[in-house]
Amino acid sequence: PYTTLFRSVTSVRVNTPGVAPSNAVDFAITMPRISALSPPSAIAGSAGFTLTVTGTYFAPGALVFFNQRQLTTTFVDRTQLTAQVTPDLIAAPGTASVEAASPGFGTNGLTFTVSAAPSTTISTSPPGLQIVVDGATLTGPQSFSWTAGSSHTIGVASPQGSGGSRSVYTSWSDGGGQTHTITAPATATTYTAGFKTQFLLTTAVSPAGAGTITASPTAPDGYY
């Protein structure tokens, strides 16, 4: 337990037996105070990290608290502390109050923000075609909340569809191969697989035997 104070003043007098007390002189006691956090925020679900707490009047033995949970703390000097923030403390979006306590006294609190993981969307153009994400076949578009920096595999099958028309893969918006690995970005991003539409060419001569029709160039399966 500690008391949060920023500055207190006490009076100092000198008492001499048989003599009237001296005049009083104010003596100021300045308490520790936090001024900055680095980093000031994190993405929910990310790895643990070292939090640097900058302020004034820290003392050896000072501790950092994250939503009242004591962190493993290192005293750097009277203006800086470092503390280890574990992954469980930033598992979900929200805010946390960060405080420090030197022996006997606490500081003000600063807000640390835990943001939701950015959305990564995997889509097709035209929409509604199949995508393969980390081995799972899905219908695009699909959005994912991935930890920034994590690796994922995206791809598409080609061709898709049958009958009179089908969709054939052309390219991804990020320039990757038909199946490739991406690194989840720190901002909302969309990856789109482009397709072109091919049609099945069917020919007939009427009346039968009256002639022939030849397509040029030829297509091995009749789709153009």
RADA-V922056 format. One record per pair of residues at least 12 apart in sequence whose C-alpha atoms are under 10 Angstrom apart, sorted by sequence separation. I is the first residue (numbers start at 1). J is the second residue. D is the distance in Angstrom with one decimal. If there is no record, write none. Layout:
i->{I;I}
j->{J;J}
d->{D;D}
//
This chain:
i->{11;12;13;38;39;40;52;61;62;63;71;72;73;97;98;99;127;128;129;156;157;158;203;11;12;13;38;39;40;51;61;62;70;71;72;96;97;98;127;128;156;202;10;11;12;37;38;39;60;61;62;70;71;72;96;97;98;126;127;128;201;10;11;12;37;38;60;70;71;96;97;124;125;176;178;9;10;11;36;37;38;59;60;62;95;96;97;122;123;124;125;156;174;175;177;9;10;11;36;37;58;59;60;64;66;95;96;122;123;124;134;135;136;137;155;173;174;175;176;8;9;10;35;36;37;58;59;60;63;64;65;66;94;95;96;122;123;124;134;135;136;137;138;154;173;174;175;201;8;9;10;34;35;36;58;59;62;63;64;66;81;94;95;121;122;123;133;134;135;136;137;172;173;174;200;8;9;34;35;51;53;57;58;59;63;64;65;69;93;94;95;121;122;123;133;134;135;137;158;172;173;201;202;7;8;9;33;34;35;52;56;57;58;59;60;64;93;94;121;122;132;133;134;155;156;157;171;172;173;200;201;202;7;8;33;34;50;51;52;53;54;55;56;57;58;59;67;90;92;93;94;120;121;122;132;133;154;155;156;157;171;172;200;201;6;7;8;32;33;34;50;53;54;55;56;57;58;66;90;91;92;93;119;120;121;131;132;133;154;155;156;170;171;172;199;200;201;5;6;7;32;33;34;52;54;55;56;90;91;92;93;119;120;121;131;132;154;155;156;169;170;171;198;199;200;5;6;7;31;32;33;54;55;89;90;91;92;118;119;120;130;131;132;154;155;169;170;171;198;199;5;6;7;30;31;32;53;54;55;90;118;119;120;130;131;153;154;155;168;169;170;197;198;4;5;6;30;31;32;53;54;73;117;118;119;120;129;130;153;154;167;168;169;197;3;4;5;52;53;54;67;68;69;70;117;118;119;120;129;130;152;153;154;167;168;169;4;52;53;67;68;69;70;71;116;117;118;119;152;153;166;167;168;32;51;52;53;66;67;68;69;70;116;117;118;130;151;152;153;166;167;168;51;52;65;66;67;68;70;116;117;129;151;152;166;167;50;51;52;65;66;67;68;122;124;129;150;151;152;165;166;167;50;51;65;66;122;149;150;151;165;166;49;50;51;64;65;66;149;150;151;164;165;166;49;50;64;65;148;149;150;160;164;165;48;49;50;63;64;65;147;148;149;159;161;163;164;165;48;49;63;64;146;147;148;149;154;156;158;159;160;161;162;163;164;47;48;49;62;63;64;129;146;147;148;155;156;159;162;164;47;48;62;63;145;146;147;148;154;156;159;46;47;48;61;62;63;144;146;46;47;48;61;62;65;126;45;46;48;58;59;60;61;62;64;67;125;37;44;45;47;48;58;59;60;62;63;64;66;145;35;36;37;38;44;45;46;47;58;59;62;65;66;67;125;144;34;37;44;45;46;53;55;57;58;66;67;124;143;32;33;34;44;45;46;53;66;133;143;32;34;43;44;45;53;58;125;132;133;134;143;42;43;44;45;58;124;131;133;142;41;42;43;44;58;123;124;141;43;44;57;123;141;42;43;56;141;55;140;140;41;41;53;166;165;166;164;165;37;131;131;130;34;120;129;34;119;120;127;33;34;118;119;120;126;127;129;33;34;117;118;119;120;121;122;123;124;125;126;127;32;33;46;117;118;119;120;121;122;123;124;125;126;127;32;33;44;45;117;118;119;120;121;122;123;124;125;126;31;32;40;41;42;43;44;45;117;118;119;120;121;122;123;124;125;126;31;40;41;42;43;44;45;46;117;118;119;120;121;122;123;124;125;126;33;34;35;40;41;42;43;44;45;31;32;33;34;35;37;39;40;41;42;43;44;31;32;33;34;35;36;37;38;39;40;41;42;43;44;31;32;33;34;35;36;37;42;43;31;32;33;34;31;4;4;4;2;3;2;3;6;1;2;3;4;5;6;45;46;47;2;3;4;5;6;44;45;46;47;1;2;3;4;5;6;44;45;46;1;2;3;4;5;43;44;45;46;1;2;3;4;43;44;46;1;2;4;43;43}
j->{23;24;25;50;51;52;64;73;74;75;83;84;85;109;110;111;139;140;141;168;169;170;215;24;25;26;51;52;53;64;74;75;83;84;85;109;110;111;140;141;169;215;24;25;26;51;52;53;74;75;76;84;85;86;110;111;112;140;141;142;215;25;26;27;52;53;75;85;86;111;112;139;140;191;193;25;26;27;52;53;54;75;76;78;111;112;113;138;139;140;141;172;190;191;193;26;27;28;53;54;75;76;77;81;83;112;113;139;140;141;151;152;153;154;172;190;191;192;193;26;27;28;53;54;55;76;77;78;81;82;83;84;112;113;114;140;141;142;152;153;154;155;156;172;191;192;193;219;27;28;29;53;54;55;77;78;81;82;83;85;100;113;114;140;141;142;152;153;154;155;156;191;192;193;219;28;29;54;55;71;73;77;78;79;83;84;85;89;113;114;115;141;142;143;153;154;155;157;178;192;193;221;222;28;29;30;54;55;56;73;77;78;79;80;81;85;114;115;142;143;153;154;155;176;177;178;192;193;194;221;222;223;29;30;55;56;72;73;74;75;76;77;78;79;80;81;89;112;114;115;116;142;143;144;154;155;176;177;178;179;193;194;222;223;29;30;31;55;56;57;73;76;77;78;79;80;81;89;113;114;115;116;142;143;144;154;155;156;177;178;179;193;194;195;222;223;224;29;30;31;56;57;58;76;78;79;80;114;115;116;117;143;144;145;155;156;178;179;180;193;194;195;222;223;224;30;31;32;56;57;58;79;80;114;115;116;117;143;144;145;155;156;157;179;180;194;195;196;223;224;31;32;33;56;57;58;79;80;81;116;144;145;146;156;157;179;180;181;194;195;196;223;224;31;32;33;57;58;59;80;81;100;144;145;146;147;156;157;180;181;194;195;196;224;31;32;33;80;81;82;95;96;97;98;145;146;147;148;157;158;180;181;182;195;196;197;33;81;82;96;97;98;99;100;145;146;147;148;181;182;195;196;197;62;81;82;83;96;97;98;99;100;146;147;148;160;181;182;183;196;197;198;82;83;96;97;98;99;101;147;148;160;182;183;197;198;82;83;84;97;98;99;100;154;156;161;182;183;184;197;198;199;83;84;98;99;155;182;183;184;198;199;83;84;85;98;99;100;183;184;185;198;199;200;84;85;99;100;183;184;185;195;199;200;84;85;86;99;100;101;183;184;185;195;197;199;200;201;85;86;100;101;183;184;185;186;191;193;195;196;197;198;199;200;201;85;86;87;100;101;102;167;184;185;186;193;194;197;200;202;86;87;101;102;184;185;186;187;193;195;198;86;87;88;101;102;103;184;186;87;88;89;102;103;106;167;87;88;90;100;101;102;103;104;106;109;167;80;87;88;90;91;101;102;103;105;106;107;109;188;79;80;81;82;88;89;90;91;102;103;106;109;110;111;169;188;79;82;89;90;91;98;100;102;103;111;112;169;188;78;79;80;90;91;92;99;112;179;189;79;81;90;91;92;100;105;172;179;180;181;190;90;91;92;93;106;172;179;181;190;90;91;92;93;107;172;173;190;93;94;107;173;191;93;94;107;192;107;192;193;95;96;110;223;223;224;223;224;98;192;193;193;98;184;193;99;184;185;192;99;100;184;185;186;192;193;195;100;101;184;185;186;187;188;189;190;191;192;193;194;100;101;114;185;186;187;188;189;190;191;192;193;194;195;101;102;113;114;186;187;188;189;190;191;192;193;194;195;101;102;110;111;112;113;114;115;187;188;189;190;191;192;193;194;195;196;102;111;112;113;114;115;116;117;188;189;190;191;192;193;194;195;196;197;105;106;107;112;113;114;115;116;117;104;105;106;107;108;110;112;113;114;115;116;117;105;106;107;108;109;110;111;112;113;114;115;116;117;118;106;107;108;109;110;111;112;117;118;107;108;109;110;108;99;100;101;100;101;101;102;105;101;102;103;104;105;106;145;146;147;103;104;105;106;107;145;146;147;148;103;104;105;106;107;108;146;147;148;104;105;106;107;108;146;147;148;149;105;106;107;108;147;148;150;106;107;109;148;186}
d->{9.5;5.4;6.7;8.6;6.4;9.2;9.8;8.5;8.0;8.2;5.9;5.6;9.7;5.7;5.3;9.1;8.6;5.2;8.2;9.9;7.7;9.2;9.1;5.8;5.2;9.1;5.8;7.2;9.7;9.4;8.2;6.6;9.3;6.0;8.2;9.3;5.6;6.2;6.3;6.8;7.6;10.0;9.5;5.5;6.2;7.0;5.1;9.1;8.7;6.8;10.0;9.8;6.8;9.7;8.2;4.8;6.7;9.5;6.7;10.0;8.8;8.4;4.5;6.6;5.8;6.6;5.9;9.8;8.6;5.7;6.2;8.9;9.1;9.9;8.3;9.9;5.7;5.8;8.3;4.9;8.2;7.5;8.5;9.6;6.5;5.1;9.0;9.8;8.4;6.0;9.4;9.6;9.2;9.7;10.0;6.3;5.2;8.6;6.1;6.3;8.0;9.4;7.9;7.8;9.5;5.6;6.5;9.5;4.8;6.6;9.4;9.5;9.9;9.9;8.9;8.5;6.6;10.0;9.6;10.0;5.6;6.5;7.8;5.1;9.1;9.2;7.6;8.0;8.1;8.0;8.8;10.0;8.6;4.5;7.8;6.5;4.0;9.7;5.9;7.5;9.4;9.3;9.7;9.8;5.8;7.9;9.6;9.2;8.5;4.4;7.8;6.9;5.8;6.7;7.1;5.9;7.9;9.1;6.5;8.1;8.7;6.2;5.7;8.8;5.5;6.5;7.3;4.9;8.1;9.9;8.6;7.0;5.2;9.0;9.7;5.9;6.0;5.9;4.8;9.8;10.0;8.9;4.4;8.9;8.2;9.1;9.8;9.2;7.8;5.1;8.4;6.6;5.4;8.6;5.8;6.3;8.8;9.4;9.0;5.7;6.3;9.3;7.7;7.0;5.2;8.6;8.6;4.2;7.8;9.7;9.3;5.2;6.0;9.6;9.6;10.0;4.8;6.6;5.6;6.3;7.9;4.6;8.7;9.4;9.9;8.2;8.4;4.4;7.4;8.2;5.6;9.2;5.7;6.5;5.4;6.7;9.8;9.3;9.6;10.0;10.0;10.0;6.1;6.3;7.2;9.5;8.9;10.0;7.1;5.0;8.2;8.3;4.2;8.3;5.6;6.6;9.5;8.0;6.4;8.9;5.8;6.0;5.5;6.0;8.6;4.4;7.8;7.2;5.4;9.2;9.6;9.9;9.7;7.9;4.7;9.1;7.9;8.1;9.1;8.4;8.0;5.1;9.8;5.5;6.3;7.3;5.0;8.7;9.4;5.5;6.7;7.5;5.3;9.2;8.2;4.3;6.9;9.7;6.1;5.4;5.4;6.9;9.1;9.7;9.1;4.9;7.6;6.2;9.9;7.3;8.3;6.1;5.2;8.9;6.0;5.6;8.2;4.0;9.8;7.2;5.4;7.3;9.5;5.1;6.4;8.3;4.6;8.7;8.2;4.5;7.8;5.7;6.2;9.3;8.9;9.5;9.2;9.8;5.6;6.4;9.1;4.7;7.8;5.7;6.4;6.0;5.2;9.8;5.7;5.3;6.0;6.6;9.8;9.3;6.4;5.5;8.3;4.6;8.4;10.0;8.3;5.0;7.1;6.5;7.2;7.0;5.7;8.7;8.5;4.4;6.7;9.5;4.9;8.3;8.1;6.7;7.5;8.4;8.2;5.7;6.6;9.6;9.0;5.9;7.2;9.9;8.6;7.2;5.6;6.3;9.4;5.1;6.6;8.4;10.0;8.9;8.8;7.0;5.1;8.7;8.8;9.0;9.9;9.9;5.4;7.1;9.6;9.8;9.2;9.3;8.4;4.3;7.3;5.8;5.3;9.1;9.4;5.9;6.0;5.3;7.7;9.2;9.5;9.8;8.0;6.2;8.0;9.9;5.5;6.2;9.5;5.6;6.3;9.6;8.3;4.5;7.8;6.4;5.0;7.8;9.7;9.2;9.7;6.1;7.8;7.9;6.6;5.4;8.9;8.4;4.6;7.1;5.5;6.5;9.7;5.9;6.3;7.8;9.8;9.4;7.3;7.5;5.7;6.4;5.7;6.2;6.5;5.1;9.0;8.0;4.8;8.1;9.7;8.0;9.0;8.9;8.4;4.6;7.3;6.8;5.4;9.0;5.6;6.2;5.6;6.8;9.5;9.2;5.6;6.2;5.5;6.5;8.5;4.8;6.6;7.1;5.1;8.9;5.5;5.4;9.7;8.6;4.3;8.3;6.0;6.1;5.8;5.9;7.5;5.1;8.4;9.4;5.7;5.9;7.3;5.4;8.9;8.4;4.3;7.9;9.4;4.9;6.3;9.0;9.7;8.7;5.1;9.3;5.4;6.8;5.4;6.5;9.5;6.6;5.2;7.5;9.1;7.5;8.8;9.7;9.6;9.9;9.5;7.5;8.1;9.0;4.5;8.1;6.8;5.2;9.0;8.4;6.3;8.2;5.0;8.2;9.8;9.5;9.1;9.1;7.4;4.6;5.3;6.5;9.0;8.4;8.0;8.2;9.6;10.0;9.4;9.6;5.3;8.2;8.6;4.1;8.5;9.6;9.2;6.6;9.0;8.5;6.4;6.3;9.9;8.8;6.9;9.4;8.0;8.4;8.8;7.4;6.7;9.5;9.6;9.5;9.7;10.0;8.7;8.1;8.4;9.8;8.0;5.6;8.2;9.3;9.2;9.7;9.5;9.3;9.5;9.7;9.9;9.4;9.5;9.2;7.2;9.1;6.0;7.4;9.1;9.3;9.9;9.5;9.5;9.9;8.8;9.8;9.1;6.2;7.3;8.8;9.5;8.5;9.2;9.6;9.5;9.5;9.9;8.9;9.2;9.1;5.4;4.5;9.7;9.0;8.7;9.4;9.6;9.1;9.9;7.4;5.1;6.6;8.4;9.9;9.8;8.5;10.0;9.1;8.6;7.3;8.5;5.0;8.6;9.9;8.9;9.9;9.8;9.7;9.6;9.9;8.6;5.4;9.4;9.7;9.7;9.4;7.6;8.5;9.9;9.9;9.5;9.1;10.0;9.7;8.6;9.3;9.2;9.5;8.9;9.7;9.8;8.3;7.7;9.6;8.6;9.0;8.5;9.9;8.5;9.9;8.9;7.2;9.3;7.4;9.2;7.7;9.3;8.8;7.4;8.9;8.9;9.4;9.5;9.3;9.2;7.9;10.0;9.9;7.7;9.0;8.2;8.0;8.8;7.2;8.3;6.7;8.7;9.4;8.0;9.1;9.7;9.6;6.3;7.4;5.7;6.3;5.9;6.2;5.1;6.2;7.2;9.6;7.7;9.8;9.4;9.2;7.8;5.4;4.9;5.1;4.5;5.0;4.7;4.6;4.9;6.8;9.8;7.1;9.0;8.8;8.2;8.5;5.7;9.4;8.4;4.9;6.7;5.8;6.2;6.0;6.3;5.9;6.0;8.4;8.7;7.8;5.5;6.5;5.6;5.7;8.4;8.6;8.7;8.0;8.4;7.8;8.2;8.0;8.9;7.4;8.5;9.2;10.0;9.8;9.9;5.5;4.6;5.0;4.9;5.3;7.4;9.9;7.5;8.0;6.4;8.8;7.7;8.5;6.7;5.7;6.2;5.9;5.7;7.0;6.9;4.9;6.3;9.1;7.6;8.7;9.5;9.7;9.1;7.4;8.9;5.6;9.4;7.8;5.6;5.9;7.1;7.8;9.7;7.8;9.3;8.3;7.4;8.3;8.5;7.3;9.9;9.7;9.7;8.4;9.9;8.7;7.0;10.0;9.0;9.0;8.5;9.8;9.0;6.9;8.5;9.6;9.4;8.9;7.8;6.7;5.8;6.8;7.1;9.7;8.5;5.9;10.0;9.5;5.2;4.9;4.4;6.8;7.9;9.6;6.2;7.5;7.6;5.0;5.5;5.5;8.1;10.0;7.7;9.1;9.1;8.5;5.6;8.3;6.9;7.5;9.7;9.5;8.7;9.2;9.7;7.8;8.5}
//
